Amino acid sequence: KLLTPRRDFAMKRRVNTLASSTAKKSRHWREEEEEDAGPSDGVGVPLPDSDDEKPPPPQAPASSPSGVGAPNPVVWLEIQVADKSRGRLHFELFQDLAPKASESFRQLCLGHRADSKTVSYAETAVDVVYAGRYLTAGDIDASLPFDGVESSCDLKHAKAGLLTMPFGSASFYDPRFQITLGPVKELDGKQLIFGQLLGTPGCSLHPLHWVEVMGTPNGTPREEIVIKACGECSAEECQVLLGAMVMAAQMDRTPESQVDRFGRTGHTHGELEDAVTHENLTHVLELTEDLLGHLEWACKKNMGSERDRRAGLFEAQLKSLTKALKKVEFKAGDIKGYENRLALDAKSQLGRAKDLEESLVRVY
């Protein structure tokens, strides 16, 4: 059909409006592309063949005071027993659950500047050890400007290797802490759990075994135990110790039950018998020789009013030692003259342990 003059004029106006809108959008798109591409003169934009280093991709910090959006930090303590280094203890700090306690502990592992000097856990002593229960350390003689730690905790002292300290007050911070050497139910509801022990790759015999055998009935270690050095692990070390999946879940703040939290570290400390492997037989025999010599000496002393309690401790230590020695003897294989010194040493120590057991029966 033929268009009337009025219809023809309306059609032309719609076409012109559509063309103008398209042109404006085209100019708008070109302007956005130019802004994204940066300035046209190339100032501040490195050329493809430039020697300028490209900025590294953004990474989450190893730790943050708020504990939000970052994986939990991992710190380490270098343990020395009787002037001999026994290895490092690695701990994941629960910054997602106890940010105040975790951050203060991390600062003291790194070294905190206070009163014109650096204060840390380095060169401090482990001054209390109760075998199978806990050890106490961290007595720092300095004024620390840290806030008091959290005053509540839903986690239970259900396993060995937990970092714990008494609930804090708003105006006072105590740097002393405990590491559990087994389940300690009497601490539930009284202390704050703010970290846990991690497995140490390449460690032949866990340092906590050396610490635990130094325990006595009154808690005073029979040999000097010192935190010789301390620090924080790098992001790469954290990935090895925690695992990439755990770190990713922590950055997302995925909720985690106590069973899952405690279970993902694996079995990091337990009975000496369970720690015996073909690779650490020499170190285990060194430890059992030390403990056996101490028990032989201690049983000859007059125990006085403490004799019953001491007898119970000696019996428990001797039982653990005997189980470990039997496993060493089994893994060392059959004795073939002097070709297998490890098996011979284990058999010799087992004989001494049996004599000591008989002595305990006669004395107590």
C-alpha positions as CSV (number, residue, x, y, z in Angstrom):
1,K,0.0,0.0,0.0
2,L,1.1,3.6,-0.7
3,L,2.1,5.6,2.4
4,T,0.3,8.9,3.1
5,P,2.5,11.9,3.7
6,R,1.8,11.8,7.5
7,R,2.7,8.1,7.8
8,D,5.8,8.6,5.6
9,F,7.0,11.4,7.9
10,A,6.5,9.3,11.1
11,M,8.4,6.4,9.6
12,K,11.4,8.6,8.6
13,R,11.5,10.0,12.2
14,R,11.6,6.5,13.8
15,V,14.4,5.5,11.4
16,N,16.5,8.6,12.2
17,T,15.9,8.1,16.0
18,L,17.1,4.5,15.8
19,A,20.3,5.5,13.8
20,S,21.1,8.2,16.3
21,S,20.8,5.8,19.3
22,T,23.0,3.2,17.6
23,A,25.7,5.8,16.9
24,K,25.6,7.0,20.6
25,K,26.0,3.4,21.8
26,S,28.9,2.8,19.4
27,R,30.7,5.8,20.7
28,H,30.0,4.8,24.3
29,W,31.5,1.3,23.7
30,R,34.6,2.8,22.0
31,E,35.1,5.1,25.0
32,E,34.9,2.2,27.5
33,E,37.4,0.1,25.5
34,E,39.8,3.1,25.4
35,E,39.5,3.5,29.2
36,D,40.2,-0.2,29.8
37,A,43.2,-0.1,27.5
38,G,44.7,2.8,29.4
39,P,46.2,6.1,28.1
40,S,46.8,6.1,24.4
41,D,50.3,7.6,24.8
42,G,51.5,4.4,26.5
43,V,52.8,6.2,29.7
44,G,52.9,3.8,32.7
45,V,52.1,0.8,30.5
46,P,55.0,-1.6,30.2
47,L,55.8,-2.7,26.7
48,P,55.7,-6.4,25.9
49,D,59.5,-6.6,25.7
50,S,60.0,-4.3,28.7
51,D,62.3,-5.5,31.6
52,D,59.8,-4.1,34.1
53,E,58.7,-6.8,36.5
54,K,55.0,-7.6,36.4
55,P,53.2,-7.2,39.7
56,P,52.7,-10.5,41.5
57,P,49.1,-11.8,41.7
58,P,47.3,-10.9,44.9
59,Q,47.6,-13.5,47.6
60,A,45.9,-13.9,51.0
61,P,48.2,-12.9,53.9
62,A,49.6,-15.7,56.0
63,S,47.7,-14.2,58.9
64,S,45.5,-11.3,59.8
65,P,44.5,-9.8,63.1
66,S,40.8,-10.3,62.4
67,G,41.3,-13.8,61.1
68,V,38.7,-13.2,58.3
69,G,39.4,-14.4,54.8
70,A,42.9,-15.9,55.5
71,P,44.1,-19.4,56.4
72,N,45.1,-20.1,60.0
73,P,48.7,-19.3,60.7
74,V,51.3,-22.0,61.5
75,V,54.1,-21.4,64.0
76,W,57.0,-23.5,65.2
77,L,59.0,-24.1,68.4
78,E,62.5,-25.6,68.3
79,I,62.9,-27.9,71.3
80,Q,66.1,-28.7,73.1
81,V,66.4,-31.4,75.8
82,A,69.5,-31.7,77.9
83,D,71.4,-29.4,75.6
84,K,70.6,-31.5,72.5
85,S,68.2,-30.4,69.8
86,R,65.2,-32.7,69.3
87,G,63.4,-31.0,66.5
88,R,60.5,-28.6,65.9
89,L,56.9,-28.6,67.0
90,H,54.5,-27.1,64.4
91,F,51.2,-25.7,65.6
92,E,48.2,-24.5,63.7
93,L,46.7,-21.5,65.5
94,F,42.9,-21.3,65.6
95,Q,42.7,-17.6,64.5
96,D,39.2,-18.3,63.2
97,L,38.0,-19.3,66.7
98,A,40.4,-17.4,69.1
99,P,41.8,-14.4,67.3
100,K,43.2,-12.6,70.4
101,A,45.1,-15.6,71.8
102,S,46.3,-16.7,68.4
103,E,47.6,-13.3,67.4
104,S,49.4,-12.8,70.7
105,F,51.0,-16.2,70.5
106,R,52.0,-15.6,66.9
107,Q,53.6,-12.3,67.8
108,L,55.6,-13.9,70.6
109,C,56.8,-16.6,68.2
110,L,57.9,-14.0,65.7
111,G,59.4,-11.7,68.3
112,H,57.5,-8.7,69.7
113,R,59.3,-5.3,70.3
114,A,58.6,-4.1,73.8
115,D,60.5,-1.8,76.2
116,S,63.3,-1.3,73.6
117,K,63.9,-5.0,73.3
118,T,62.6,-8.0,71.4
119,V,60.5,-10.4,73.5
120,S,59.7,-13.9,72.3
121,Y,59.4,-17.5,73.5
122,A,62.9,-18.2,72.4
123,E,65.3,-19.3,75.2
124,T,62.4,-19.8,77.6
125,A,62.0,-23.1,79.5
126,V,59.4,-25.9,79.7
127,D,59.2,-25.9,83.4
128,V,56.4,-28.4,84.1
129,V,55.9,-31.8,82.5
130,Y,53.3,-34.4,83.7
131,A,53.6,-37.4,81.5
132,G,50.3,-38.3,79.8
133,R,48.7,-35.1,80.9
134,Y,50.3,-31.8,79.8
135,L,53.4,-29.6,79.9
136,T,53.7,-25.9,80.8
137,A,56.0,-23.3,79.2
138,G,56.1,-19.6,78.1
139,D,57.2,-17.9,81.3
140,I,58.4,-14.5,79.9
141,D,59.8,-11.9,82.2
142,A,58.5,-8.8,80.5
143,S,55.6,-6.5,80.4
144,L,53.5,-7.3,77.3
145,P,51.0,-4.8,75.8
146,F,48.5,-7.5,74.7
147,D,44.8,-7.7,75.3
148,G,43.4,-10.4,77.5
149,V,42.5,-13.6,75.6
150,E,39.0,-14.9,75.0
151,S,37.0,-16.0,78.0
152,S,35.0,-18.9,76.6
153,C,35.7,-22.1,74.6
154,D,33.5,-24.7,73.1
155,L,36.3,-27.2,72.2
156,K,37.3,-30.0,74.6
157,H,40.7,-31.1,75.7
158,A,40.1,-34.5,74.0
159,K,43.5,-35.4,72.6
160,A,47.3,-34.8,72.8
161,G,48.9,-31.9,71.1
162,L,46.4,-29.1,71.9
163,L,47.6,-25.6,72.7
164,T,45.7,-24.2,75.6
165,M,45.9,-21.4,78.3
166,P,43.7,-20.2,81.1
167,F,40.8,-17.9,80.2
168,G,42.0,-14.3,80.2
169,S,40.7,-11.1,81.7
170,A,40.1,-7.9,79.8
171,S,43.1,-6.1,81.4
172,F,45.8,-8.8,81.7
173,Y,47.7,-11.1,79.4
174,D,49.6,-14.1,80.7
175,P,52.0,-15.6,78.0
176,R,52.2,-19.0,79.8
177,F,50.6,-21.9,77.9
178,Q,50.1,-25.7,78.1
179,I,50.4,-28.4,75.5
180,T,48.3,-31.5,76.2
181,L,50.1,-34.9,76.2
182,G,46.8,-36.8,76.3
183,P,43.1,-36.1,77.0
184,V,42.8,-33.7,80.0
185,K,39.1,-33.4,80.8
186,E,39.7,-31.4,84.0
187,L,40.8,-28.5,81.8
188,D,37.4,-28.3,79.9
189,G,35.5,-25.2,80.7
190,K,38.6,-23.7,82.5
191,Q,41.0,-23.1,79.6
192,L,41.0,-21.8,76.1
193,I,42.1,-24.1,73.2
194,F,43.7,-21.9,70.6
195,G,45.8,-24.3,68.5
196,Q,46.8,-27.9,67.7
197,L,50.0,-29.8,66.9
198,L,50.6,-30.7,63.3
199,G,52.6,-33.6,61.9
200,T,56.2,-32.8,61.0
201,P,57.4,-34.2,57.7
202,G,60.8,-35.9,57.9
203,C,60.8,-36.1,61.7
204,S,62.1,-39.5,62.8
205,L,60.9,-39.4,66.4
206,H,58.5,-36.6,67.5
207,P,60.1,-34.1,69.9
208,L,57.2,-34.5,72.3
209,H,58.3,-38.0,73.1
210,W,61.6,-36.6,74.4
211,V,59.8,-34.0,76.4
212,E,57.3,-36.4,77.9
213,V,60.0,-38.9,79.2
214,M,61.5,-36.0,81.2
215,G,58.3,-35.8,83.4
216,T,58.4,-36.5,87.1
217,P,55.7,-37.0,89.8
218,N,55.9,-33.4,91.0
219,G,56.1,-32.0,87.4
220,T,59.6,-30.7,87.5
221,P,61.5,-32.0,84.5
222,R,64.5,-34.2,85.4
223,E,66.5,-32.5,82.6
224,E,66.4,-28.9,81.2
225,I,64.0,-28.4,78.4
226,V,64.3,-25.2,76.4
227,I,62.4,-23.6,73.5
228,K,65.7,-22.7,71.7
229,A,64.1,-20.8,68.8
230,C,60.6,-20.1,67.4
231,G,59.0,-18.4,64.4
232,E,56.1,-18.5,61.8
233,C,55.9,-20.8,58.8
234,S,55.8,-19.4,55.2
235,A,52.8,-19.8,53.0
236,E,54.6,-22.7,51.2
237,E,55.3,-24.4,54.5
238,C,51.7,-23.9,55.6
239,Q,50.5,-25.6,52.4
240,V,52.6,-28.6,53.1
241,L,51.6,-28.8,56.8
242,L,47.9,-27.9,56.5
243,G,47.1,-28.9,52.9
244,A,45.8,-26.8,50.1
245,M,42.2,-27.9,50.6
246,V,42.2,-27.1,54.3
247,M,43.7,-23.6,53.6
248,A,41.0,-23.0,50.9
249,A,38.2,-24.0,53.3
250,Q,39.6,-21.7,56.0
251,M,39.7,-18.8,53.6
252,D,36.0,-19.4,52.9
253,R,35.4,-19.8,56.6
254,T,33.7,-23.1,56.1
255,P,32.1,-24.2,59.4
256,E,34.0,-27.1,61.1
257,S,33.1,-29.4,63.9
258,Q,35.5,-30.4,66.7
259,V,35.7,-33.9,65.3
260,D,36.7,-32.6,61.8
261,R,39.1,-30.0,63.2
262,F,40.9,-32.3,65.4
263,G,40.8,-35.2,63.0
264,R,42.4,-33.6,59.9
265,T,45.8,-33.4,61.6
266,G,46.2,-37.1,61.8
267,H,47.9,-38.9,64.7
268,T,50.6,-36.6,65.8
269,H,51.4,-37.7,69.3
270,G,50.6,-40.8,71.3
271,E,52.2,-43.9,72.9
272,L,55.9,-44.4,72.2
273,E,55.1,-47.9,70.9
274,D,53.0,-46.5,68.1
275,A,55.9,-44.2,67.0
276,V,58.4,-47.0,66.4
277,T,59.3,-47.4,62.7
278,H,62.1,-49.1,60.8
279,E,63.6,-45.7,60.2
280,N,63.8,-44.4,63.8
281,L,64.9,-47.6,65.7
282,T,68.2,-45.9,66.7
283,H,66.5,-42.8,68.1
284,V,63.9,-44.9,70.0
285,L,66.7,-47.0,71.6
286,E,68.5,-43.8,72.6
287,L,65.3,-42.6,74.3
288,T,64.5,-45.9,76.1
289,E,68.1,-46.2,77.3
290,D,67.8,-42.7,78.9
291,L,64.5,-43.5,80.5
292,L,65.6,-46.9,81.7
293,G,68.7,-45.5,83.3
294,H,66.6,-42.9,85.1
295,L,64.1,-45.5,86.4
296,E,66.9,-47.7,87.7
297,W,68.4,-44.8,89.6
298,A,65.1,-43.5,90.9
299,C,63.9,-46.9,92.2
300,K,67.0,-47.2,94.4
301,K,66.2,-43.9,96.2
302,N,64.1,-43.6,99.3
303,M,60.7,-42.2,98.0
304,G,59.4,-41.1,101.4
305,S,55.8,-39.9,101.5
306,E,55.7,-39.8,97.7
307,R,56.5,-43.5,97.3
308,D,53.0,-44.7,96.2
309,R,52.5,-41.9,93.7
310,R,56.0,-42.3,92.3
311,A,55.5,-46.1,92.1
312,G,52.4,-45.5,90.0
313,L,54.3,-43.2,87.6
314,F,57.3,-45.6,87.4
315,E,55.0,-48.5,86.6
316,A,53.3,-46.6,83.8
317,Q,56.6,-45.4,82.3
318,L,58.1,-48.9,82.5
319,K,55.0,-50.4,80.9
320,S,55.3,-48.0,78.0
321,L,59.0,-48.5,77.7
322,T,58.7,-52.3,77.6
323,K,56.0,-52.2,74.8
324,A,58.3,-49.9,72.7
325,L,61.3,-52.2,73.2
326,K,59.4,-55.3,72.2
327,K,58.3,-53.5,69.0
328,V,61.9,-52.4,68.3
329,E,63.1,-55.9,68.8
330,F,60.5,-57.2,66.4
331,K,61.2,-54.6,63.7
332,A,65.0,-55.1,64.1
333,G,64.6,-58.8,63.1
334,D,66.2,-61.9,64.4
335,I,69.6,-61.5,66.2
336,K,72.5,-62.7,64.1
337,G,75.6,-62.4,66.2
338,Y,76.9,-58.8,66.1
339,E,75.4,-58.1,62.7
340,N,72.3,-56.6,64.2
341,R,73.3,-54.3,67.0
342,L,69.8,-52.7,67.2
343,A,68.2,-56.0,68.1
344,L,70.9,-56.8,70.6
345,D,70.5,-53.5,72.3
346,A,66.7,-53.9,72.4
347,K,67.1,-57.4,74.0
348,S,69.6,-56.1,76.5
349,Q,67.3,-53.2,77.6
350,L,64.3,-55.6,77.8
351,G,66.3,-57.7,80.3
352,R,67.0,-54.7,82.4
353,A,63.4,-53.6,82.2
354,K,62.3,-57.0,83.5
355,D,64.7,-56.8,86.4
356,L,63.4,-53.4,87.2
357,E,59.8,-54.6,87.2
358,E,60.7,-57.3,89.7
359,S,62.4,-54.7,91.8
360,L,59.3,-52.5,91.8
361,V,57.3,-55.5,93.0
362,R,59.6,-56.1,95.9
363,V,59.9,-52.5,96.9
364,Y,56.3,-51.4,96.5
